[in-house]
Structure formats: structure tokens, C-alpha cells
Amino acid sequence: MRFGTKAVMASIATAAALALSACGGGSSSGGSSSGGAVNGAGKTLDVLVNVNTAYPEQQKQWMADITTKFKQQTGADLKFETFTSANDELTRIQTSVVSGQGPDVYSLGTTFTPTAYATKAFVTLTDDDWKKIGGKDRFNQNALGISGPDKDHLAGIPFVSRPFVMAYNKDLLKAAGIDAPATTWDGLAEQAKKLTDPSKGQYGMAIAYKDNFDPWKYIWAMSVQAGNNLVDGKTAKLNDPAVKKAYQTYFGWLTNDKVVNPASVGWSNSQALADFAAGKAGYFLMTSSGSIPTLDKSPIAGKWDYALMPTAAPGDSSPKAGATPAASILSGDNLVVANYSKNQDLAFAYINLVTSKDEQLNYQKIFGDLPANADALASLQNAPHMAALTDAAKKSYATPFTGAWGDIQLALLNVTVQSIPDLSNGNVPDSSLSQRIQDAQNKSQQSLDRAK
């Protein structure tokens, strides 16, 4: 693998800044190139995945089971590596791109696919590559919406779909006289006030302010709903008033409205889920079908359901004309194959296995994530709680497809990270918030300027 001078000199702060020369993809391990059996005897395929903090033991067992099945099919071993945060995810991409070595297959959040694609360090899929994994038609076509810059240049292979919704406690809403979940952010805050009773340890919302992945998604949603898309061509728009309003709303649930447990300042998503599952919150926001296994075994089993998150921006009573009525980001996990891999046929054999209908349904049963396999997804259409999830999937929108998005996403997240001490003290000063947003704007613009 050869790097241009610009790539060597570019900041490691963003993988998209790397101007890589073509790295020479193509199959280099033994085996058929048209979907036949692959002989991987004596070889090991390295796969990078996200740590599942909600189901850690189940993930270990799934890894062991898939390793056994892969060995039976190919004769090769599997080695799983893990990352634990969005920062870790980006660092792993950067390190492998620079060194030209590392995992053969990466399981990436969909919003990191543009950053991975921009490095040119991952395989842009050919028709032959798609044949090895059952063809494009194997997959839910909506899930391909953030696999590449256009339909003819795709690198991300959909693994699971994860449209975001909010869970609600039907009994608590009924007791508070609430007929249906709110469809606006302002309405949701008002409902949350009715649901809050600190004397009972009960709050309107379960929010994970210290989660490594989720906080920026609220800001993105509220911003695009207000008509600000955060990126306009090569211009970052994080310093738009809509972004500040979004942070004020998000932080205000804790500091002003008092509808969130103060302990949530230190919560991850799994801790917020546990709080909701214990019946201590009316709503659990920014969740996905991955919460089903926990909730169906919880004290509120049979007493909860999903609803769309609000699609009207803070301050609005209905979706704004001309704005994006996003119920969710286009979310899930994509699988990408490294150009430097000497085991590309094995990589596609692994992807063919884990995206098969049976394995996708097995994964959904264990972890709750919706299948990206079209047949597997269709078989679940009448399952409990699918109505809101299906609706959210239809009303999901992709984040900007730019190599700078990984940095922009982290800049948005970092505003919350830096505000945690203030949240713990019950107030985020306006001047501090403005400065943090401006810092995020500056970093995002720098990344856009570097991105190709």
C-alpha cells in the first residue's frame, strides 16, 4: 500500500484526510470467486465489532457459535476484536488505514461508513463481490441508503438495521391521563412533567447523557427538523441557532424541566434502559429493537410499547415546511472489507454467513436488532412492537455522506461530554455552551476542508 505525500502530512485527526492511492483490492485468498466453497484451512479471519454493553455474555456466546459455524464451512478460524466507543471506532479505522494492516472485516455504525469510504482503504463492491454474498436483492434496499455515495459505488454491506424510537410505559401514561405519546418535543416535555414524581423515584424520561454513541443523535434530529442540515456542501453549520436550541432542549430536560433522574448524568444507554425496564420512567428515548429482549423479560413486560420520536423541532407545534421530518437517523451496522486484506474471499464467506436469513433471525432473537436480510425482515412484520419500528425505518434519513462526518459526529458528541460537569451541577452556562458549539463548528469545518 502506497500513500501520497498529502496523506502523510495530513492530520491523523480524520481518516478522511488521507489521500490514499489505490490499494489493489480483489480476492487474494484461495477459493471460488462466484459464491462457491472457500478453502481457508490454516487461516484466520480478523473481524472488528462493537462491544454490546447491553448483552455482553450473549455476544460472547454468539461469537463462539459463529466461529464454530465458520470453521465448519471454510476450515478457517475467526478472531474477533472489539471497540467500545465512537472515538475508539474512528481510531481503529485511522490506525489500520495508516499502517495498511489490521482487521479484515469491520462492523461499523452506518454513520461511520462515509468516513471509511473516503479513505479508499476498503473494497468498493463489484458485481462479483455481491454474488459472493447472495446479491444486492438479499438485503432490505432501504438499508443500502448509506452504503456509498451512489448506487454504483457501495462499500458498506448492511448487517443489521436499527431505526430509533422511544419506548413508553403504558400504565404510567394511563395513570397520568395521557392518551398517546407526544409527537412534538415541546409536547413530550409537558407529558414528562406529568409523569415525574421524584418522591416515588419516578421520572418522565430515562436519558443517557454519558453514553458513548447517542447524545449527538438528539442534536442532529432536532436540528434537521428545524431546517438546518448541519452540512451544506463544504460548509459546516453547527453554529446555527437551531443547534444551540437543540442542546438547550436536551440539557434542559435535566436542568430546567427536572423530568430526568439526576443520576442520568452518568448513565450509558444500558443504564437508562435498566431504569425504564424497572418501571421508573414514562419514556425511554433513542432506543431501538435491541431493547426488546431486555424489556420482554423485565417487570414491565407486556406493559410497554414503542412510538415514533417527535418530528417537530423544539418550539414548533408541527413539522416545519421544507425541513426534514426525521424520526431517526438511517441507522444500523455495515460490514466493510479492507483493501489490504489477504483473506478477502474468506471475508465475503463470513459476510455471506452472517447475513443469511437464518443467522439474521437468530441474531435478532438474541439482540433484538432488525435484520438487513430482506426475507428475514419480512418474516417479522407481524411480530409485537414492529409497527413503530417499521414506521421509523420509513421515516429515517441518512446523515451527510462525507468523509468528514465521523469527526463532525464526534464534535457534536464532545459538546455533551464537556458539559457533563455542568450538568452535574444543575446548569450549563450559556457562554460555555456557545463556546463549545463554536469549537465543534471549527473542528467540523476543518474536517470538511480536508475531506475529499
LUMZA-950918 format. One record per residue (C-alpha): x, y, z; residue number from 1. Coordinates in steps of 0.001 Angstrom, whole numbers. Layout:
% LUMZA-950918
        X        Y        Z  num
        X        Y        Z  NUM
...
This chain:
% LUMZA-950918
        X        Y        Z  num
        0        0        0    1
     1430     3368    -1055    2
      491     6722      482    3
      698    10121    -1206    4
     2590    12981      409    5
     -632    14731     1347    6
    -1755    11678     3300    7
     1492    11534     5210    8
     1257    15190     6139    9
    -2477    15223     6895   10
    -3624    15217    10496   11
    -4440    11838    11972   12
    -7492    13583    13432   13
    -9552    12370    10495   14
    -9244     9308     8325   15
   -10985    11168     5536   16
    -7947    13428     5206   17
    -5849    10543     3957   18
    -5302    10726      219   19
    -4561     7072     -385   20
    -3504     5659    -3686   21
    -5403     2669    -4998   22
    -4679     -257    -2748   23
    -5403    -3077    -5139   24
    -8492    -4927    -3979   25
    -9562    -8277    -5281   26
    -9578   -11740    -3889   27
    -6289   -12992    -2605   28
    -7226   -15995     -544   29
    -7952   -19332    -2085   30
   -11424   -20348    -3122   31
   -14120   -19645    -5647   32
   -14935   -16088    -6754   33
   -18547   -16901    -7620   34
   -20012   -17941    -4294   35
   -18642   -21472    -4061   36
   -16922   -23017    -1065   37
   -13825   -21264      221   38
   -10888   -23279     1494   39
    -9484   -21376     4454   40
    -7701   -24200     6225   41
    -4879   -22863     8370   42
    -6024   -19250     8029   43
    -7610   -16797    10464   44
   -10072   -14057     9584   45
    -9892   -10955    11801   46
   -13252    -9211    12414   47
   -13751    -5934    14299   48
   -17105    -5423    16055   49
   -18631    -3099    18624   50
   -18865    -4324    22215   51
   -22513    -4951    23046   52
   -22783    -3472    26539   53
   -26439    -4480    26887   54
   -25819    -8169    26168   55
   -22115    -8873    26778   56
   -22425   -12546    27671   57
   -24788   -13214    24801   58
   -22316   -11558    22441   59
   -19504   -13796    23649   60
   -21683   -16841    23034   61
   -22723   -15589    19584   62
   -19071   -15081    18663   63
   -18260   -18619    19771   64
   -21180   -20078    17806   65
   -20347   -18160    14620   66
   -16703   -19166    14946   67
   -17746   -22817    15022   68
   -20055   -22480    12012   69
   -17445   -20537    10043   70
   -14851   -23214    10793   71
   -17231   -25892     9580   72
   -17915   -24027     6330   73
   -14433   -22814     5453   74
   -11888   -24549     7667   75
   -10713   -21112     8834   76
   -10689   -19639    12308   77
   -12268   -16362    13384   78
   -10620   -13757    15585   79
   -12905   -11043    16957   80
   -11582    -7656    18007   81
   -13800    -5031    19643   82
   -14208    -1285    20050   83
   -16141      406    22846   84
   -16932     3956    21701   85
   -17286     6184    18659   86
   -13832     7632    19355   87
   -12377     4129    19535   88
   -14180     3215    16321   89
   -12644     6136    14420   90
    -9193     5492    15894   91
    -9284     1867    14727   92
   -10119     2982    11185   93
    -7332     5570    11212   94
    -4713     3205    12610   95
    -5441      481    10076   96
    -5548     2912     7167   97
    -2162     4380     8048   98
     -479     1055     8778   99
    -2084     -909     5967  100
    -2854    -3775     8315  101
    -5454    -4753    10874  102
    -8867    -6434    10781  103
   -10067    -7995     7531  104
   -13712    -7097     8188  105
   -15039    -4094    10072  106
   -18539    -3846    11508  107
   -19168      -90    11550  108
   -22065     2087    12552  109
   -23714     3368     9390  110
   -22699     6965    10126  111
   -19029     5944    10002  112
   -19369     4367     6554  113
   -18724     7686     4722  114
   -15500     8162     6688  115
   -14381     4625     5889  116
   -15305     5046     2218  117
   -13392     8323     1940  118
   -10143     6639     2956  119
   -10281     4394     -140  120
    -8922     1684     2128  121
   -11999     -531     1857  122
   -13358    -2573    -1018  123
   -15812     -835    -3344  124
   -18006    -3778    -4189  125
   -18110    -5241    -7683  126
   -20945    -7310    -9127  127
   -18828   -10397    -8429  128
   -18421    -9370    -4797  129
   -22180    -9015    -4397  130
   -22664   -12503    -5887  131
   -20447   -13947    -3145  132
   -22862   -12677     -504  133
   -26137   -13526    -2216  134
   -26601   -10400    -4359  135
   -27949    -6953    -3576  136
   -31504    -8312    -3593  137
   -30736   -10297     -447  138
   -30861    -7037     1516  139
   -33562    -4590     2520  140
   -32993    -1920     -120  141
   -33580      958     2319  142
   -30611     -303     4329  143
   -28344      357     1334  144
   -29047     4090     1623  145
   -25764     4887     3358  146
   -23541     2157     1883  147
   -21818     4509     -547  148
   -22091     7862    -2309  149
   -24313     6404    -5045  150
   -25809     3070    -6082  151
   -22821     2179    -8265  152
   -20173     2823    -5610  153
   -21023      877    -2473  154
   -18638     -311      230  155
   -20956     -958     3175  156
   -22834    -4249     3309  157
   -25905    -3974     5574  158
   -25677    -6216     8626  159
   -28461    -5006    10911  160
   -30933    -2144    10867  161
   -31512      -20    13940  162
   -34155     2689    13475  163
   -34542     4700    16650  164
   -37826     5038    18504  165
   -38945     5774    22045  166
   -40346     3187    24427  167
   -43180     4180    26725  168
   -44773     2677    29830  169
   -48461     2240    29020  170
   -49533     2020    32648  171
   -47707     5187    33696  172
   -49082     7166    30775  173
   -52623     5994    31528  174
   -52278     6899    35202  175
   -51129    10386    34205  176
   -54110    10847    31902  177
   -52015    10745    28725  178
   -53880     9181    25808  179
   -50983     8869    23358  180
   -47277     9692    23172  181
   -46465    13238    22085  182
   -45409    13953    18508  183
   -43534    17202    19270  184
   -40527    17815    21511  185
   -42407    20503    23428  186
   -45373    18194    23913  187
   -43098    15424    25098  188
   -41577    17685    27742  189
   -45052    18587    29016  190
   -46056    14945    29215  191
   -42810    14135    31007  192
   -43660    16693    33686  193
   -46951    14900    34350  194
   -45104    11616    34641  195
   -42469    12871    37076  196
   -42764    12178    40811  197
   -39336    12237    42493  198
   -40870    11077    45783  199
   -41544     7743    44058  200
   -38240     7739    42221  201
   -40264     8175    39020  202
   -39315    10488    36139  203
   -40765    11368    32782  204
   -37769    10297    30755  205
   -34836     7914    31014  206
   -31920     9642    29247  207
   -28285     8520    28898  208
   -26228    11701    28960  209
   -22901     9898    29279  210
   -23483     7352    26534  211
   -20606     6991    24072  212
   -22835     6994    20995  213
   -26307     8512    21432  214
   -26260    12174    22587  215
   -25368    13684    19199  216
   -28357    11965    17579  217
   -30784    14170    19504  218
   -28965    17275    18276  219
   -28924    16068    14688  220
   -32649    15227    14766  221
   -33800    18500    16324  222
   -31523    20495    14028  223
   -32656    18941    10739  224
   -36276    19142    11900  225
   -35714    22891    12280  226
   -34362    23106     8728  227
   -30633    23094     9485  228
   -28873    20102     7937  229
   -25505    20656     9713  230
   -23567    20298     6459  231
   -24209    22359     3326  232
   -21802    21184      662  233
   -18378    22034     2079  234
   -19754    24257     4848  235
   -20395    23163     8429  236
   -23453    24688    10085  237
   -23070    23672    13716  238
   -23106    27310    14819  239
   -26688    27697    13574  240
   -29207    28789    16272  241
   -31098    25518    15740  242
   -28128    23569    17106  243
   -27914    25652    20262  244
   -31676    25324    20732  245
   -31321    21559    20417  246
   -28650    21381    23129  247
   -30667    23694    25383  248
   -33690    21422    24974  249
   -31708    18236    25545  250
   -29884    19559    28595  251
   -32989    21370    29804  252
   -34860    18151    30467  253
   -32474    17724    33383  254
   -31602    21280    34377  255
   -34883    23155    33811  256
   -37769    20731    33396  257
   -36467    18341    36077  258
   -38057    15385    34255  259
   -34891    13264    34233  260
   -33281    11389    37101  261
   -30216    13430    38195  262
   -28211    10194    38179  263
   -28633    10038    34396  264
   -25685    12426    34041  265
   -23509     9343    34492  266
   -25659     6833    32611  267
   -24920     4886    29474  268
   -27761     3698    27246  269
   -27866      317    29000  270
   -28298     2004    32390  271
   -31128     4188    31108  272
   -32753     1072    29669  273
   -32473     -685    33026  274
   -34139     2270    34740  275
   -37045     2246    32292  276
   -37309    -1545    32475  277
   -37684    -1256    36247  278
   -40788      898    35751  279
   -39148     4125    36935  280
   -39658     6236    33796  281
   -42515     7036    31472  282
   -40352     7228    28369  283
   -37045     5774    27224  284
   -35800     7744    24248  285
   -33348     6927    21455  286
   -33766     3181    21707  287
   -34139      514    19080  288
   -35412    -3016    18697  289
   -32285    -4033    20594  290
   -34134    -3232    23814  291
   -36837    -5867    23188  292
   -35003    -8811    24802  293
   -34488    -6796    27999  294
   -37990    -5308    28166  295
   -39753    -8587    27445  296
   -38049   -10111    30498  297
   -38484    -7063    32732  298
   -41031    -6112    35424  299
   -42921    -4095    32771  300
   -43202    -6951    30262  301
   -46498    -6553    28413  302
   -46891    -3001    29714  303
   -44764    -1127    27195  304
   -44614     -317    23522  305
   -42696     1788    21008  306
   -43690     5080    19393  307
   -42019     7394    16905  308
   -39826    10053    18431  309
   -41079    13604    17827  310
   -40629    15001    14333  311
   -41404    18664    15114  312
   -38419    20754    16232  313
   -38333    22391    19672  314
   -40637    25411    19616  315
   -42725    24044    16738  316
   -46238    22605    17063  317
   -45964    20622    13825  318
   -43231    19579    11369  319
   -41710    22628     9677  320
   -42460    23037     5987  321
   -39375    22362     3894  322
   -37435    20829     6784  323
   -36557    17160     7218  324
   -39186    15398     9376  325
   -36657    12848    10606  326
   -37920    10293    13079  327
   -34478     8657    13168  328
   -31111     8629    11518  329
   -30713     5879     8928  330
   -29085     3623    11450  331
   -27596      202    11820  332
   -24312    -1567    11170  333
   -22496    -2041     7874  334
   -19765    -4550     7142  335
   -16767    -3367     5110  336
   -13806    -5354     3819  337
   -10287    -3944     3990  338
    -8431    -3490      710  339
    -5224    -4644     2381  340
    -6772    -7943     3467  341
    -5151   -11071     2098  342
    -8291   -13003     3055  343
   -10960   -11279     1016  344
   -12663   -14466     -148  345
   -12870   -15560     3495  346
   -14209   -12111     4387  347
   -17045   -12480     1904  348
   -17702   -16020     3106  349
   -18083   -14658     6649  350
   -20428   -11913     5455  351
   -22426   -14434     3445  352
   -22875   -16498     6612  353
   -23906   -13716     8995  354
   -26303   -12066     6519  355
   -28139   -15294     5667  356
   -31816   -15430     6652  357
   -31363   -17998     9409  358
   -28394   -16244    11008  359
   -30096   -12856    10780  360
   -33185   -14188    12552  361
   -31001   -15819    15179  362
   -29166   -12528    15747  363
   -32491   -10681    16042  364
   -33752   -13175    18600  365
   -30647   -12689    20755  366
   -30003    -8947    20403  367
   -33231    -7500    19015  368
   -31644    -5644    16080  369
   -33717    -5772    12899  370
   -32356    -7952    10085  371
   -30878    -6331     7000  372
   -31747    -9549     5132  373
   -34989    -8767     3273  374
   -36596   -12186     3745  375
   -35741   -12276     7441  376
   -37167    -8777     7946  377
   -40382    -9646     6083  378
   -40929   -12655     8321  379
   -41067   -10338    11367  380
   -43629    -7868    10051  381
   -46421    -9125    12327  382
   -44272    -9545    15422  383
   -45033    -7445    18528  384
   -43756    -3836    18551  385
   -42932    -3910    14836  386
   -45427    -1183    13830  387
   -43477     1783    15226  388
   -40139      279    14185  389
   -41329     -195    10614  390
   -42703     3344    10565  391
   -39427     4725    11944  392
   -37465     2860     9288  393
   -39581     4525     6576  394
   -39079     7935     8191  395
   -35342     7603     8754  396
   -32901     9906     6979  397
   -29223     9484     6245  398
   -26599    11708     7798  399
   -24424    13571     5249  400
   -22276    11278     3121  401
   -18941    12977     3628  402
   -15636    11651     4852  403
   -15729    14391     7474  404
   -18889    13091     9121  405
   -17042    10915    11639  406
   -15301    13997    13002  407
   -18490    16079    12892  408
   -20377    13406    14805  409
   -17656    13293    17447  410
   -17589    17101    17660  411
   -21324    17088    18402  412
   -20845    14363    20996  413
   -17958    16232    22588  414
   -20206    19201    23408  415
   -22176    16893    25698  416
   -19027    15263    27089  417
   -17608    18658    28022  418
   -20940    19699    29552  419
   -21223    16720    31915  420
   -19630    18577    34887  421
   -22050    21474    34366  422
   -24990    19090    34106  423
   -23899    17501    37376  424
   -24071    20952    38963  425
   -27554    21555    37549  426
   -26790    24257    34985  427
   -24951    24620    31679  428
   -23930    28300    31354  429
   -24961    29876    28072  430
   -21471    31230    27445  431
   -19906    27805    27974  432
   -22392    26129    25657  433
   -21822    28749    22959  434
   -18062    28294    23133  435
   -18302    24508    22973  436
   -20560    24710    19934  437
   -18171    27140    18261  438
   -15267    24772    18944  439
   -17296    21956    17387  440
   -18047    24199    14400  441
   -14366    24978    13912  442
   -13286    21327    14111  443
   -16068    20273    11762  444
   -15184    22917     9204  445
   -11549    21896     9336  446
   -12539    18301     8667  447
   -14755    19321     5744  448
   -11903    21386     4311  449
    -9623    18341     4450  450
   -12173    15821     3185  451
   -12134    14896     -451  452
